[in-house]
Amino acid sequence: METEQHELYEYARKRLKQKKGLYFHFVLLILGSIFLFIANHFLIFGITSNWCVWVITFWIFLFILHFIKVYITDRFMNKNWEREQINRLVAKQQIKIDQLQTQLEEDSTKNLL
């Protein structure tokens, strides 16, 4: 019982840390985008194109990947999902072992006759 509560606590702590990291990434994206926009339009780098748009677009793409990882992938593929997958694979292996053992016993009885 205590181990289960500890696992729930650890899962909640991990999820909170992931969400906190995502929120920090969002704030950094906003502040960084503002800085890049100002740097592109008010500072002279000798480049006349809107390079900040490409950098910000790439950064938004990375943020979307981070969002998907935190709110979609890690939400459904947690410890319970892992445990279910392991149990399913172990059950499949046990069925195969049982089938092989039955086949081996049948073969050995045939050879004795």
C-alpha positions, 0 to 999 in steps of 0.5 A: 500500500505504501509503495503504491502511494509512493509511486503515485507521489513520484508520478505526480511529482514527475508530471508537475516537473514536466508541466513546469518545464513546459510553462518555462519553455513557453515564457522563454519562447515569448520573451525570446521571440520579442527579443529576436523581433526587436533585434531583427527590426531595430538593430543593424546586422547587415541582413535585410530579410526577416530572419527572426521569423524563421528562427521563431517558427523553428522555435515554435515547432520545438515547443509544439513537440515539447507540448505533445510529449508532455500532454499526449505521449507521457500522459498515456504512456506512463508506468501503468501503460508500461506495466500492462505492456510488460504483462501482455508480452509476458503472457504471450511468451508464456503461451508460446512456452506452453505450446512448445512444451506441449508439442515436446511432450507429444513428440516424446510420447510418439517417439516412445511408441 
